[in-house]
Amino acid sequence: MEILRTVNEVRQWVQAQRVAGRAIHFVPTMGYFHEGHLSLMRRAKADGGAVIVSIFVNPLQFGANEDLDRYPRDFERDRQMAESVGVEAIFYPDMAEMYPSGYQTEVRVKELSKPLCGKSRPGHFEGVATVVLKLFNIVTPNRAYFGMKDYQQLRVIQQLVRDMNLPIEIVPCPIVREPDGLAMSSRNVYLTPEERRAATVLYRSLQWAQAQVESGERDAQKLRAGVLERIAAEPRARIDYVEVVDAETLLPVERIERPTLIALAVFFGRARLIDNCVVAI
Ligand code: AMP
């Protein structure tokens, strides 16, 4: 497996793959891999391309009081895990390679960046859209793989690709969960054992909502209130938001009549966890 540290090294590697007639399948990440990341890599591999993964903890998408400095990192472990699932190259740039001094351009997906996590993390999705557009221009993938765990991020990237006419197929991948339902996240390492147990309330609440819809509930406010109530009953949970929105526009809905996203962000101690489910009728 190749470890590529510079834009030029990536371009040369990609060129060699293309000459060999291979498609480029790309998985952008911030590293500290878990089964969620590996599921994207396996899917990229199964789809038949040369798989390249990027590892870059992007400062542009972190707010001033967020966890940029303590975000978990372990390159050697990541390297081994990626290799074990057949990844052929890792793009592992440093800060200066991505944002050399004098860097000044940002891109913004205007409406999809506003609700949900955009409200509590101003500037976050501008940081995401900017780094992903840069990575797409560096790697020039045929396909790129994104987890539905970060549903709003996925929608922002889909819109970016459409608006900027990027010739890239975005492949959404399902959320990978721990056996007790907690969505896998690099940030789960922040949880104390008590917080880790308490955090299972998130998936249970989403499952409750899903079951309600399956048994005919169509009132978005009732679903939202029910999820809020269940999470609020867990004393270690501090709710950032629970929202019931259109799965495409991410705007609030009153009734469940189309594919609808139930999305939440909740703090447990220092960890801010997100989770969601899409209910279709
Ligand atoms: P991150 O390293 O957290 O930026 O995540 C990199 C990619 O992995 C993103 O597309 C995420 O949506 C995806 N991902 C993270 N956690 C999960 C999960 N539990 N299940 C599926 N995909 C995930």
py3Dmol code that shows the C-alpha trace and the ligand (Angstrom):
import py3Dmol

protein = """\
ATOM      1  CA  MET A   1       0.000   0.000   0.000  1.00  0.00           C
ATOM      2  CA  GLU A   2       1.229   3.474  -0.919  1.00  0.00           C
ATOM      3  CA  ILE A   3       1.408   6.309   1.603  1.00  0.00           C
ATOM      4  CA  LEU A   4       1.099   9.540  -0.377  1.00  0.00           C
ATOM      5  CA  ARG A   5       1.996  12.752   1.447  1.00  0.00           C
ATOM      6  CA  THR A   6       1.727  15.318  -1.344  1.00  0.00           C
ATOM      7  CA  VAL A   7      -0.729  16.400  -4.038  1.00  0.00           C
ATOM      8  CA  ASN A   8       1.840  15.551  -6.698  1.00  0.00           C
ATOM      9  CA  GLU A   9       2.312  12.023  -5.386  1.00  0.00           C
ATOM     10  CA  VAL A  10      -1.461  11.512  -5.505  1.00  0.00           C
ATOM     11  CA  ARG A  11      -1.679  12.822  -9.070  1.00  0.00           C
ATOM     12  CA  GLN A  12       1.077  10.438 -10.200  1.00  0.00           C
ATOM     13  CA  TRP A  13      -0.523   7.451  -8.465  1.00  0.00           C
ATOM     14  CA  VAL A  14      -3.953   8.267  -9.934  1.00  0.00           C
ATOM     15  CA  GLN A  15      -2.431   8.673 -13.403  1.00  0.00           C
ATOM     16  CA  ALA A  16      -0.788   5.242 -13.165  1.00  0.00           C
ATOM     17  CA  GLN A  17      -4.124   3.649 -12.167  1.00  0.00           C
ATOM     18  CA  ARG A  18      -5.893   5.321 -15.090  1.00  0.00           C
ATOM     19  CA  VAL A  19      -3.223   4.140 -17.534  1.00  0.00           C
ATOM     20  CA  ALA A  20      -3.890   0.632 -16.201  1.00  0.00           C
ATOM     21  CA  GLY A  21      -7.561   1.173 -17.029  1.00  0.00           C
ATOM     22  CA  ARG A  22      -8.787   1.282 -13.426  1.00  0.00           C
ATOM     23  CA  ALA A  23     -11.512   3.441 -11.911  1.00  0.00           C
ATOM     24  CA  ILE A  24     -10.606   5.465  -8.794  1.00  0.00           C
ATOM     25  CA  HIS A  25     -12.798   4.848  -5.728  1.00  0.00           C
ATOM     26  CA  PHE A  26     -12.244   7.362  -2.943  1.00  0.00           C
ATOM     27  CA  VAL A  27     -13.064   7.340   0.782  1.00  0.00           C
ATOM     28  CA  PRO A  28     -12.374  10.689   2.533  1.00  0.00           C
ATOM     29  CA  THR A  29     -11.916  10.423   6.325  1.00  0.00           C
ATOM     30  CA  MET A  30     -10.442  12.077   9.407  1.00  0.00           C
ATOM     31  CA  GLY A  31      -8.857   8.779  10.474  1.00  0.00           C
ATOM     32  CA  TYR A  32      -9.039   6.814  13.743  1.00  0.00           C
ATOM     33  CA  PHE A  33     -10.788   4.041  11.868  1.00  0.00           C
ATOM     34  CA  HIS A  34     -13.616   1.832  13.060  1.00  0.00           C
ATOM     35  CA  GLU A  35     -15.961  -0.574  11.285  1.00  0.00           C
ATOM     36  CA  GLY A  36     -17.950   2.358   9.854  1.00  0.00           C
ATOM     37  CA  HIS A  37     -14.896   3.559   7.922  1.00  0.00           C
ATOM     38  CA  LEU A  38     -13.970   0.009   6.937  1.00  0.00           C
ATOM     39  CA  SER A  39     -17.476  -0.613   5.575  1.00  0.00           C
ATOM     40  CA  LEU A  40     -16.978   2.292   3.137  1.00  0.00           C
ATOM     41  CA  MET A  41     -13.576   0.929   2.083  1.00  0.00           C
ATOM     42  CA  ARG A  42     -14.977  -2.595   1.597  1.00  0.00           C
ATOM     43  CA  ARG A  43     -17.820  -1.210  -0.501  1.00  0.00           C
ATOM     44  CA  ALA A  44     -15.361   0.838  -2.597  1.00  0.00           C
ATOM     45  CA  LYS A  45     -13.291  -2.306  -3.099  1.00  0.00           C
ATOM     46  CA  ALA A  46     -16.297  -4.481  -3.935  1.00  0.00           C
ATOM     47  CA  ASP A  47     -17.323  -1.933  -6.582  1.00  0.00           C
ATOM     48  CA  GLY A  48     -14.115  -2.799  -8.378  1.00  0.00           C
ATOM     49  CA  GLY A  49     -11.907   0.309  -8.412  1.00  0.00           C
ATOM     50  CA  ALA A  50      -8.464   1.161  -7.115  1.00  0.00           C
ATOM     51  CA  VAL A  51      -9.299   2.304  -3.579  1.00  0.00           C
ATOM     52  CA  ILE A  52      -7.671   5.418  -2.144  1.00  0.00           C
ATOM     53  CA  VAL A  53      -8.486   6.742   1.342  1.00  0.00           C
ATOM     54  CA  SER A  54      -7.594  10.187   2.666  1.00  0.00           C
ATOM     55  CA  ILE A  55      -6.807  10.880   6.308  1.00  0.00           C
ATOM     56  CA  PHE A  56      -6.892  14.561   7.188  1.00  0.00           C
ATOM     57  CA  VAL A  57      -8.261  16.173  10.354  1.00  0.00           C
ATOM     58  CA  ASN A  58      -9.506  19.311   8.654  1.00  0.00           C
ATOM     59  CA  PRO A  59      -9.156  22.369  10.929  1.00  0.00           C
ATOM     60  CA  LEU A  60     -11.527  24.378   8.713  1.00  0.00           C
ATOM     61  CA  GLN A  61     -14.516  22.313   9.855  1.00  0.00           C
ATOM     62  CA  PHE A  62     -13.866  22.683  13.597  1.00  0.00           C
ATOM     63  CA  GLY A  63     -15.208  25.608  15.630  1.00  0.00           C
ATOM     64  CA  ALA A  64     -12.962  27.552  18.032  1.00  0.00           C
ATOM     65  CA  ASN A  65     -14.200  25.671  21.112  1.00  0.00           C
ATOM     66  CA  GLU A  66     -14.446  22.252  19.512  1.00  0.00           C
ATOM     67  CA  ASP A  67     -12.269  19.147  19.744  1.00  0.00           C
ATOM     68  CA  LEU A  68      -9.671  19.736  16.987  1.00  0.00           C
ATOM     69  CA  ASP A  69      -6.728  19.422  19.396  1.00  0.00           C
ATOM     70  CA  ARG A  70      -7.898  16.261  21.115  1.00  0.00           C
ATOM     71  CA  TYR A  71      -9.462  14.560  18.068  1.00  0.00           C
ATOM     72  CA  PRO A  72      -8.118  10.962  18.264  1.00  0.00           C
ATOM     73  CA  ARG A  73      -5.314  10.057  15.861  1.00  0.00           C
ATOM     74  CA  ASP A  74      -3.334   6.844  15.260  1.00  0.00           C
ATOM     75  CA  PHE A  75      -1.860   6.671  11.788  1.00  0.00           C
ATOM     76  CA  GLU A  76      -0.082   3.339  12.211  1.00  0.00           C
ATOM     77  CA  ARG A  77      -3.260   1.611  13.374  1.00  0.00           C
ATOM     78  CA  ASP A  78      -5.238   3.201  10.522  1.00  0.00           C
ATOM     79  CA  ARG A  79      -2.607   2.107   8.006  1.00  0.00           C
ATOM     80  CA  GLN A  80      -2.871  -1.515   9.113  1.00  0.00           C
ATOM     81  CA  MET A  81      -6.683  -1.491   9.155  1.00  0.00           C
ATOM     82  CA  ALA A  82      -6.882   0.049   5.678  1.00  0.00           C
ATOM     83  CA  GLU A  83      -4.366  -2.442   4.335  1.00  0.00           C
ATOM     84  CA  SER A  84      -6.362  -5.345   5.804  1.00  0.00           C
ATOM     85  CA  VAL A  85      -9.395  -4.444   3.664  1.00  0.00           C
ATOM     86  CA  GLY A  86      -7.421  -3.989   0.448  1.00  0.00           C
ATOM     87  CA  VAL A  87      -6.977  -0.214   0.298  1.00  0.00           C
ATOM     88  CA  GLU A  88      -4.194   0.530  -2.172  1.00  0.00           C
ATOM     89  CA  ALA A  89      -3.225   4.081  -1.232  1.00  0.00           C
ATOM     90  CA  ILE A  90      -3.624   6.496   1.657  1.00  0.00           C
ATOM     91  CA  PHE A  91      -3.420  10.235   1.040  1.00  0.00           C
ATOM     92  CA  TYR A  92      -2.089  11.603   4.331  1.00  0.00           C
ATOM     93  CA  PRO A  93      -1.273  15.272   3.768  1.00  0.00           C
ATOM     94  CA  ASP A  94      -0.048  17.706   6.392  1.00  0.00           C
ATOM     95  CA  MET A  95      -1.615  21.104   7.029  1.00  0.00           C
ATOM     96  CA  ALA A  96       0.768  23.009   4.753  1.00  0.00           C
ATOM     97  CA  GLU A  97       0.004  20.672   1.852  1.00  0.00           C
ATOM     98  CA  MET A  98      -3.754  21.329   2.107  1.00  0.00           C
ATOM     99  CA  TYR A  99      -3.684  24.959   3.263  1.00  0.00           C
ATOM    100  CA  PRO A 100      -0.368  26.545   2.310  1.00  0.00           C
ATOM    101  CA  SER A 101       0.226  30.035   3.688  1.00  0.00           C
ATOM    102  CA  GLY A 102      -1.864  32.547   1.784  1.00  0.00           C
ATOM    103  CA  TYR A 103      -4.753  30.103   1.312  1.00  0.00           C
ATOM    104  CA  GLN A 104      -8.043  32.047   1.107  1.00  0.00           C
ATOM    105  CA  THR A 105     -10.839  30.257  -0.797  1.00  0.00           C
ATOM    106  CA  GLU A 106     -13.943  28.684   0.775  1.00  0.00           C
ATOM    107  CA  VAL A 107     -17.024  27.151  -0.815  1.00  0.00           C
ATOM    108  CA  ARG A 108     -20.500  27.232   0.681  1.00  0.00           C
ATOM    109  CA  VAL A 109     -23.562  25.137  -0.076  1.00  0.00           C
ATOM    110  CA  LYS A 110     -25.975  27.817   1.022  1.00  0.00           C
ATOM    111  CA  GLU A 111     -29.251  26.270   2.169  1.00  0.00           C
ATOM    112  CA  LEU A 112     -28.313  22.698   3.139  1.00  0.00           C
ATOM    113  CA  SER A 113     -25.565  24.020   5.429  1.00  0.00           C
ATOM    114  CA  LYS A 114     -27.975  26.066   7.565  1.00  0.00           C
ATOM    115  CA  PRO A 115     -30.224  23.715   9.597  1.00  0.00           C
ATOM    116  CA  LEU A 116     -29.409  20.913  12.080  1.00  0.00           C
ATOM    117  CA  CYS A 117     -25.645  20.757  12.767  1.00  0.00           C
ATOM    118  CA  GLY A 118     -25.182  23.974  10.749  1.00  0.00           C
ATOM    119  CA  LYS A 119     -27.006  25.885  13.502  1.00  0.00           C
ATOM    120  CA  SER A 120     -24.880  24.613  16.375  1.00  0.00           C
ATOM    121  CA  ARG A 121     -21.636  24.473  14.366  1.00  0.00           C
ATOM    122  CA  PRO A 122     -21.438  27.685  12.323  1.00  0.00           C
ATOM    123  CA  GLY A 123     -18.936  27.353   9.485  1.00  0.00           C
ATOM    124  CA  HIS A 124     -18.719  23.575   9.843  1.00  0.00           C
ATOM    125  CA  PHE A 125     -20.202  22.650   6.470  1.00  0.00           C
ATOM    126  CA  GLU A 126     -18.248  25.374   4.673  1.00  0.00           C
ATOM    127  CA  GLY A 127     -15.149  23.671   6.064  1.00  0.00           C
ATOM    128  CA  VAL A 128     -16.435  20.270   4.947  1.00  0.00           C
ATOM    129  CA  ALA A 129     -17.458  21.412   1.446  1.00  0.00           C
ATOM    130  CA  THR A 130     -14.143  23.214   0.959  1.00  0.00           C
ATOM    131  CA  VAL A 131     -11.912  20.311   1.968  1.00  0.00           C
ATOM    132  CA  VAL A 132     -13.994  17.760   0.047  1.00  0.00           C
ATOM    133  CA  LEU A 133     -13.907  19.880  -3.126  1.00  0.00           C
ATOM    134  CA  LYS A 134     -10.129  20.193  -2.745  1.00  0.00           C
ATOM    135  CA  LEU A 135      -9.780  16.431  -2.177  1.00  0.00           C
ATOM    136  CA  PHE A 136     -12.004  15.718  -5.194  1.00  0.00           C
ATOM    137  CA  ASN A 137      -9.817  17.991  -7.357  1.00  0.00           C
ATOM    138  CA  ILE A 138      -6.666  16.275  -6.102  1.00  0.00           C
ATOM    139  CA  VAL A 139      -7.875  12.665  -6.316  1.00  0.00           C
ATOM    140  CA  THR A 140     -10.306  13.059  -9.277  1.00  0.00           C
ATOM    141  CA  PRO A 141     -12.257   9.941  -8.234  1.00  0.00           C
ATOM    142  CA  ASN A 142     -14.904   8.213 -10.329  1.00  0.00           C
ATOM    143  CA  ARG A 143     -16.812   7.385  -7.152  1.00  0.00           C
ATOM    144  CA  ALA A 144     -16.674   8.679  -3.585  1.00  0.00           C
ATOM    145  CA  TYR A 145     -18.159   6.921  -0.557  1.00  0.00           C
ATOM    146  CA  PHE A 146     -19.899   8.680   2.353  1.00  0.00           C
ATOM    147  CA  GLY A 147     -21.618   7.297   5.449  1.00  0.00           C
ATOM    148  CA  MET A 148     -25.250   8.126   6.200  1.00  0.00           C
ATOM    149  CA  LYS A 149     -24.184   8.589   9.822  1.00  0.00           C
ATOM    150  CA  ASP A 150     -23.243  12.132   8.734  1.00  0.00           C
ATOM    151  CA  TYR A 151     -26.456  12.554   6.786  1.00  0.00           C
ATOM    152  CA  GLN A 152     -26.336  16.336   6.423  1.00  0.00           C
ATOM    153  CA  GLN A 153     -22.715  16.117   5.252  1.00  0.00           C
ATOM    154  CA  LEU A 154     -23.810  13.599   2.606  1.00  0.00           C
ATOM    155  CA  ARG A 155     -26.573  15.942   1.390  1.00  0.00           C
ATOM    156  CA  VAL A 156     -24.159  18.909   1.298  1.00  0.00           C
ATOM    157  CA  ILE A 157     -21.677  16.894  -0.797  1.00  0.00           C
ATOM    158  CA  GLN A 158     -24.394  15.628  -3.159  1.00  0.00           C
ATOM    159  CA  GLN A 159     -25.488  19.235  -3.733  1.00  0.00           C
ATOM    160  CA  LEU A 160     -21.880  20.404  -4.186  1.00  0.00           C
ATOM    161  CA  VAL A 161     -21.289  17.741  -6.843  1.00  0.00           C
ATOM    162  CA  ARG A 162     -24.475  18.699  -8.644  1.00  0.00           C
ATOM    163  CA  ASP A 163     -23.938  22.465  -8.455  1.00  0.00           C
ATOM    164  CA  MET A 164     -20.264  22.329  -9.479  1.00  0.00           C
ATOM    165  CA  ASN A 165     -20.834  19.732 -12.257  1.00  0.00           C
ATOM    166  CA  LEU A 166     -18.298  17.346 -10.757  1.00  0.00           C
ATOM    167  CA  PRO A 167     -18.115  14.075 -12.724  1.00  0.00           C
ATOM    168  CA  ILE A 168     -18.178  12.004  -9.527  1.00  0.00           C
ATOM    169  CA  GLU A 169     -20.715   9.455  -8.345  1.00  0.00           C
ATOM    170  CA  ILE A 170     -21.501   9.838  -4.642  1.00  0.00           C
ATOM    171  CA  VAL A 171     -22.260   6.490  -3.006  1.00  0.00           C
ATOM    172  CA  PRO A 172     -24.198   6.714   0.302  1.00  0.00           C
ATOM    173  CA  CYS A 173     -23.412   3.881   2.752  1.00  0.00           C
ATOM    174  CA  PRO A 174     -25.538   2.657   5.700  1.00  0.00           C
ATOM    175  CA  ILE A 175     -24.748   3.475   9.332  1.00  0.00           C
ATOM    176  CA  VAL A 176     -22.630   0.833  11.082  1.00  0.00           C
ATOM    177  CA  ARG A 177     -23.563   0.331  14.739  1.00  0.00           C
ATOM    178  CA  GLU A 178     -22.153  -1.347  17.832  1.00  0.00           C
ATOM    179  CA  PRO A 179     -24.053  -4.483  18.931  1.00  0.00           C
ATOM    180  CA  ASP A 180     -26.105  -2.355  21.367  1.00  0.00           C
ATOM    181  CA  GLY A 181     -27.068   0.099  18.614  1.00  0.00           C
ATOM    182  CA  LEU A 182     -24.687   2.993  19.268  1.00  0.00           C
ATOM    183  CA  ALA A 183     -23.545   4.418  15.930  1.00  0.00           C
ATOM    184  CA  MET A 184     -19.815   3.889  15.529  1.00  0.00           C
ATOM    185  CA  SER A 185     -17.821   7.118  15.750  1.00  0.00           C
ATOM    186  CA  SER A 186     -14.210   8.069  16.335  1.00  0.00           C
ATOM    187  CA  ARG A 187     -15.590  10.359  19.061  1.00  0.00           C
ATOM    188  CA  ASN A 188     -17.010   7.412  21.075  1.00  0.00           C
ATOM    189  CA  VAL A 189     -13.563   7.132  22.728  1.00  0.00           C
ATOM    190  CA  TYR A 190     -14.387  10.349  24.629  1.00  0.00           C
ATOM    191  CA  LEU A 191     -17.166   8.536  26.530  1.00  0.00           C
ATOM    192  CA  THR A 192     -16.710   7.298  30.097  1.00  0.00           C
ATOM    193  CA  PRO A 193     -18.161   3.798  30.720  1.00  0.00           C
ATOM    194  CA  GLU A 194     -21.290   5.380  32.257  1.00  0.00           C
ATOM    195  CA  GLU A 195     -21.732   7.781  29.332  1.00  0.00           C
ATOM    196  CA  ARG A 196     -21.160   4.929  26.908  1.00  0.00           C
ATOM    197  CA  ARG A 197     -24.049   2.997  28.494  1.00  0.00           C
ATOM    198  CA  ALA A 198     -26.263   6.101  28.604  1.00  0.00           C
ATOM    199  CA  ALA A 199     -25.604   6.853  24.913  1.00  0.00           C
ATOM    200  CA  THR A 200     -27.592   3.779  23.853  1.00  0.00           C
ATOM    201  CA  VAL A 201     -30.696   5.904  24.473  1.00  0.00           C
ATOM    202  CA  LEU A 202     -30.113   7.571  21.084  1.00  0.00           C
ATOM    203  CA  TYR A 203     -30.674   4.510  18.930  1.00  0.00           C
ATOM    204  CA  ARG A 204     -33.482   3.240  21.156  1.00  0.00           C
ATOM    205  CA  SER A 205     -35.273   6.576  20.713  1.00  0.00           C
ATOM    206  CA  LEU A 206     -34.817   6.503  16.936  1.00  0.00           C
ATOM    207  CA  GLN A 207     -36.105   2.935  16.841  1.00  0.00           C
ATOM    208  CA  TRP A 208     -39.133   3.987  18.848  1.00  0.00           C
ATOM    209  CA  ALA A 209     -39.847   6.735  16.311  1.00  0.00           C
ATOM    210  CA  GLN A 210     -39.405   4.353  13.405  1.00  0.00           C
ATOM    211  CA  ALA A 211     -41.851   1.879  14.984  1.00  0.00           C
ATOM    212  CA  GLN A 212     -44.366   4.705  15.520  1.00  0.00           C
ATOM    213  CA  VAL A 213     -44.222   5.596  11.827  1.00  0.00           C
ATOM    214  CA  GLU A 214     -44.563   1.941  10.881  1.00  0.00           C
ATOM    215  CA  SER A 215     -47.720   1.699  12.979  1.00  0.00           C
ATOM    216  CA  GLY A 216     -49.218   4.735  11.248  1.00  0.00           C
ATOM    217  CA  GLU A 217     -48.067   7.849  13.130  1.00  0.00           C
ATOM    218  CA  ARG A 218     -47.708  10.767  10.687  1.00  0.00           C
ATOM    219  CA  ASP A 219     -47.463  13.744  13.070  1.00  0.00           C
ATOM    220  CA  ALA A 220     -43.867  15.024  13.052  1.00  0.00           C
ATOM    221  CA  GLN A 221     -44.279  17.017  16.282  1.00  0.00           C
ATOM    222  CA  LYS A 222     -45.470  13.919  18.154  1.00  0.00           C
ATOM    223  CA  LEU A 223     -42.455  11.974  16.923  1.00  0.00           C
ATOM    224  CA  ARG A 224     -40.067  14.773  17.830  1.00  0.00           C
ATOM    225  CA  ALA A 225     -41.640  15.179  21.286  1.00  0.00           C
ATOM    226  CA  GLY A 226     -41.453  11.427  21.906  1.00  0.00           C
ATOM    227  CA  VAL A 227     -37.773  11.253  20.979  1.00  0.00           C
ATOM    228  CA  LEU A 228     -36.974  14.369  23.050  1.00  0.00           C
ATOM    229  CA  GLU A 229     -38.797  12.917  26.047  1.00  0.00           C
ATOM    230  CA  ARG A 230     -36.955   9.584  25.840  1.00  0.00           C
ATOM    231  CA  ILE A 231     -33.541  11.202  25.582  1.00  0.00           C
ATOM    232  CA  ALA A 232     -34.305  13.783  28.280  1.00  0.00           C
ATOM    233  CA  ALA A 233     -35.109  10.884  30.645  1.00  0.00           C
ATOM    234  CA  GLU A 234     -31.401   9.984  30.517  1.00  0.00           C
ATOM    235  CA  PRO A 235     -29.713  12.321  33.030  1.00  0.00           C
ATOM    236  CA  ARG A 236     -26.292  12.135  31.327  1.00  0.00           C
ATOM    237  CA  ALA A 237     -27.712  13.376  28.020  1.00  0.00           C
ATOM    238  CA  ARG A 238     -27.605  17.079  27.100  1.00  0.00           C
ATOM    239  CA  ILE A 239     -29.664  17.610  23.977  1.00  0.00           C
ATOM    240  CA  ASP A 240     -28.342  19.872  21.220  1.00  0.00           C
ATOM    241  CA  TYR A 241     -31.220  19.185  18.831  1.00  0.00           C
ATOM    242  CA  VAL A 242     -33.795  16.635  17.736  1.00  0.00           C
ATOM    243  CA  GLU A 243     -35.416  17.468  14.381  1.00  0.00           C
ATOM    244  CA  VAL A 244     -37.848  15.850  11.969  1.00  0.00           C
ATOM    245  CA  VAL A 245     -37.085  17.152   8.470  1.00  0.00           C
ATOM    246  CA  ASP A 246     -37.540  16.382   4.792  1.00  0.00           C
ATOM    247  CA  ALA A 247     -34.784  13.906   3.870  1.00  0.00           C
ATOM    248  CA  GLU A 248     -33.901  15.898   0.751  1.00  0.00           C
ATOM    249  CA  THR A 249     -34.219  19.571   1.710  1.00  0.00           C
ATOM    250  CA  LEU A 250     -33.566  19.111   5.475  1.00  0.00           C
ATOM    251  CA  LEU A 251     -36.413  21.565   6.154  1.00  0.00           C
ATOM    252  CA  PRO A 252     -38.904  20.832   8.977  1.00  0.00           C
ATOM    253  CA  VAL A 253     -42.014  18.872   8.099  1.00  0.00           C
ATOM    254  CA  GLU A 254     -45.374  18.737   9.844  1.00  0.00           C
ATOM    255  CA  ARG A 255     -46.472  15.393   8.521  1.00  0.00           C
ATOM    256  CA  ILE A 256     -44.595  12.281   7.412  1.00  0.00           C
ATOM    257  CA  GLU A 257     -45.598  12.036   3.782  1.00  0.00           C
ATOM    258  CA  ARG A 258     -42.267  11.619   2.007  1.00  0.00           C
ATOM    259  CA  PRO A 259     -38.878  10.180   3.031  1.00  0.00           C
ATOM    260  CA  THR A 260     -38.221  11.965   6.311  1.00  0.00           C
ATOM    261  CA  LEU A 261     -35.056  12.303   8.367  1.00  0.00           C
ATOM    262  CA  ILE A 262     -35.144  12.114  12.141  1.00  0.00           C
ATOM    263  CA  ALA A 263     -31.808  13.625  13.159  1.00  0.00           C
ATOM    264  CA  LEU A 264     -30.300  14.362  16.534  1.00  0.00           C
ATOM    265  CA  ALA A 265     -27.189  15.689  18.227  1.00  0.00           C
ATOM    266  CA  VAL A 266     -26.674  15.042  21.931  1.00  0.00           C
ATOM    267  CA  PHE A 267     -23.784  15.704  24.302  1.00  0.00           C
ATOM    268  CA  PHE A 268     -22.638  13.033  26.746  1.00  0.00           C
ATOM    269  CA  GLY A 269     -19.938  14.680  28.829  1.00  0.00           C
ATOM    270  CA  ARG A 270     -17.443  16.132  26.374  1.00  0.00           C
ATOM    271  CA  ALA A 271     -18.616  14.048  23.434  1.00  0.00           C
ATOM    272  CA  ARG A 272     -21.143  15.459  20.988  1.00  0.00           C
ATOM    273  CA  LEU A 273     -22.763  12.473  19.272  1.00  0.00           C
ATOM    274  CA  ILE A 274     -24.986  12.551  16.188  1.00  0.00           C
ATOM    275  CA  ASP A 275     -27.345   9.895  14.888  1.00  0.00           C
ATOM    276  CA  ASN A 276     -30.307   9.682  12.554  1.00  0.00           C
ATOM    277  CA  CYS A 277     -32.705   7.483  10.688  1.00  0.00           C
ATOM    278  CA  VAL A 278     -34.647   7.960   7.482  1.00  0.00           C
ATOM    279  CA  VAL A 279     -38.271   6.902   7.653  1.00  0.00           C
ATOM    280  CA  ALA A 280     -40.032   6.219   4.406  1.00  0.00           C
ATOM    281  CA  ILE A 281     -43.724   5.458   4.044  1.00  0.00           C
TER     282      ILE A 281
END
"""
ligand_1 = """\
23
AMP
P -14.975 10.773 9.667
O -13.619 10.147 9.727
O -15.717 10.747 10.948
O -14.965 12.125 8.990
O -15.841 9.831 8.709
C -15.394 9.491 7.420
C -16.516 8.817 6.670
O -16.944 7.659 7.378
C -17.754 9.723 6.515
O -18.324 9.533 5.228
C -18.657 9.200 7.582
O -20.027 9.410 7.321
C -18.333 7.721 7.569
N -18.726 7.109 8.842
C -18.346 7.488 10.081
N -18.948 6.722 11.013
C -19.742 5.850 10.335
C -20.639 4.807 10.723
N -20.847 4.489 12.009
N -21.278 4.129 9.751
C -21.097 4.440 8.447
N -20.273 5.403 8.022
C -19.608 6.107 8.949
"""
view = py3Dmol.view(width=600, height=400)
view.addModel(protein, "pdb")
view.setStyle({"model": 0}, {"cartoon": {"style": "trace"}})
view.addModel(ligand_1, "xyz")
view.setStyle({"model": 1}, {"stick": {}})
view.zoomTo()
view.show()
